[in-house]
């Protein structure tokens, strides 16, 4: 288990997650307090922007995220939680 509050996600792991889910935007939390306070909600962010913000500040990474082998589960939506539980019980 990794605590991203203590050790922010590294570029290699973030890039791997992006390959699994399809985009950096899918990993980015638009609920982060800094999202609005920095005015990011009013900007047109690129994939590179999303990547850079997540590498700088852990709060921009959608949480929780769970990795089981090659499977990645992001967020706390019930379907994600159910899928993660099922995957980890295998």
Secondary structure per residue as TSV (DSSP state, phi and psi in degrees):
chain	resnum	aa	ss	phi	psi
A	1	X	-	360.0	143.7
A	2	X	-	-121.2	135.3
A	3	X	-	-103.1	102.3
A	4	X	T	-73.0	-10.9
A	5	X	T	-71.1	-33.9
A	6	X	T	-87.6	-39.2
A	7	X	S	-132.4	102.3
A	8	X	-	-56.4	153.9
A	9	X	-	-59.8	142.0
A	10	X	-	-91.0	162.3
A	11	X	H	-61.1	-39.0
A	12	X	H	-62.8	-45.9
A	13	X	H	-66.8	-42.6
A	14	X	H	-61.8	-43.5
A	15	X	H	-64.2	-38.1
A	16	X	H	-64.7	-44.1
A	17	X	H	-60.5	-41.8
A	18	X	H	-59.9	-41.3
A	19	X	H	-62.9	-34.6
A	20	X	H	-74.5	-36.8
A	21	X	H	-103.2	-12.6
A	22	X	S	105.7	-24.3
A	23	X	-	-161.7	158.6
A	24	X	S	-71.5	-33.2
A	25	X	G	-59.6	-35.8
A	26	X	G	-65.5	-22.2
A	27	X	G	-93.1	-11.6
A	28	X	B	-88.0	132.3
A	29	X	-	-92.3	112.7
A	30	X	T	-84.7	2.2
A	31	X	T	-92.8	-7.1
A	32	X	S	-60.2	138.3
A	33	X	H	-57.0	-40.0
A	34	X	H	-67.6	-20.3
A	35	X	H	-57.1	-46.8
A	36	X	H	-82.8	-39.7
A	37	X	H	-64.6	-28.3
A	38	X	T	-89.7	-1.2
A	39	X	T	75.1	17.9
A	40	X	G	-66.7	-27.0
A	41	X	G	-65.3	-16.7
A	42	X	G	-102.2	2.6
A	43	X	S	-109.7	155.4
A	44	X	-	-92.8	100.7
A	45	X	-	-86.1	142.7
A	46	X	-	-94.0	169.6
A	47	X	H	-57.9	-39.5
A	48	X	H	-65.4	-37.0
A	49	X	H	-61.7	-48.8
A	50	X	H	-56.1	-46.6
A	51	X	H	-58.9	-50.0
A	52	X	H	-60.7	-44.1
A	53	X	H	-63.4	-41.3
A	54	X	H	-67.5	-34.2
A	55	X	H	-71.2	-28.9
A	56	X	H	-81.5	-35.1
A	57	X	-	-142.9	118.8
A	58	X	G	-61.4	-25.7
A	59	X	G	-66.1	-16.5
A	60	X	G	-82.4	-8.1
A	61	X	B	-87.3	124.2
A	62	X	-	-59.6	134.0
A	63	X	S	-131.8	159.1
A	64	X	-	-75.2	158.8
A	65	X	E	-126.6	138.1
A	66	X	E	-126.9	139.3
A	67	X	E	-121.3	126.8
A	68	X	E	-128.6	97.6
A	69	X	T	65.8	-114.3
A	70	X	T	-99.7	1.1
A	71	X	E	-95.0	140.7
A	72	X	E	-126.8	134.0
A	73	X	E	-126.3	126.6
A	74	X	E	-127.6	131.5
A	75	X	S	93.7	175.5
A	76	X	-	-113.3	18.9
A	77	X	-	-61.8	143.1
A	78	X	H	-54.0	-39.6
A	79	X	H	-66.3	-34.1
A	80	X	H	-69.1	-44.1
A	81	X	H	-62.7	-45.1
A	82	X	H	-61.4	-43.8
A	83	X	H	-64.7	-39.0
A	84	X	H	-67.0	-44.5
A	85	X	H	-59.7	-45.2
A	86	X	H	-62.2	-42.1
A	87	X	H	-64.4	-43.7
A	88	X	H	-73.9	-19.0
A	89	X	H	-81.2	-12.7
A	90	X	-	-61.2	360.0
